[in-house]
Amino acid sequence: MSGAGNGGDGAILSPVLALRAAVHAALAADAPLAAMLGGARIYDAAPRGVAGLYVVFDGAVARDRSAGALRREGHEFGLTIWSRPGGPRPALEAATRIRTLLDDADLPLAGHRLALLRVTREDVRRDPHSGLSQVRLMLAAITENQAP
């Protein structure tokens, strides 16, 4: 993911892409989280053949929350932290670090402004196929278009 200010053709990124890029950059830049994960193991989709602790972006929903001339979008998205075999503790520790980094964070967004970012829910579960523990963080955000 790139934190670039615009797409390759000069177009401003969608607020969803800008938000994902900013979250990815914030997580990848954090040395304590990278130490927990064994590197900047943050993916847009579940990687094949990767074992151990890693983070995957889940789906996202964006809704128009505009007020008058102010263009705003409300976002809901998830991050899933996959654990190593043996239980949820490593994933829970990584989730705690991610919550610290993102809850009420003021991240720079390409072409937009982040008005709010909150962790709204945390679920611990076991994947029925692999048997590995997962921690899913649900986040809510509000973005605003920046004036040109």
C-alpha positions, -999 to +999 in steps of 0.1 A: +000+000+000+012+035-007+006+066+013+009+086-018-012+117-021-030+105-052-034+076-075-009+069-102-028+091-127-030+121-104-065+115-092-073+118-055-077+085-038-111+075-026-116+080+011-117+043+016-083+038-001-068+068+017-080+055+051-066+020+044-033+034+033-030+056+064-038+027+087-014+004+069+014+030+072+007+037+109+008+000+117+038-008+095+059+020+110+054+009+146+085-009+158+068-026+188+041-040+166+066-052+140+085-070+167+053-088+178+045-097+142+080-106+132+080-078+106+055-055+090+031-084+083+000-064+074-019-076+044-049-065+022-059-101+019-050-134+037-016-145+023-011-180+012+015-201+031+022-175+057+023-189+093+026-171+125+011-138+137-001-114+110-028-087+104-054-087+075-077-059+065-113-071+064-141-056+043-152-020+046-185-002+044-186+036+036-217+057+040-224+093+030-226+114+061-224+148+044-238+179+061-245+208+037-214+216+017-192+195+039-186+161+022-182+134+049-181+096+049-187+072+077-166+041+075-167+007+093-139-017+087-122-046+104-087-059+110-081-095+118-051-106+138-043-142+131-025-160+159+002-187+160-008-222+171-013-225+208-039-199+217-050-163+213-025-146+236-001-133+209-030-120+188-046-104+218-013-086+226-010-074+190-046-063+191-039-043+222-010-026+205-031-019+174-059-004+196-033+019+212-020+030+178-054+036+161-080+045+187-085+083+184-054+086+161-049+116+139-036+100+108-028+120+076-051+110+047-042+116+011-068+142-002-090+139+029-091+147+066-096+121+093-122+135+117-126+104+139-111+069+142-122+046+170-119+009+178-155-001+185-154-038+191-130-067+197-140-103+190-118-134+199-127-165+180-112-197+165-111-203+128-130-235+121-108-245+092-073-240+106-081-241+143-060-209+148-072-182+171-081-148+156-088-114+171-110-091+150-110-054+157-139-034+143-132+003+136-153+033+128-140+064+111-153+096+097-134+113+068-140+147+052-129+159+018-102+185+019-108+217+000-088+218-033 
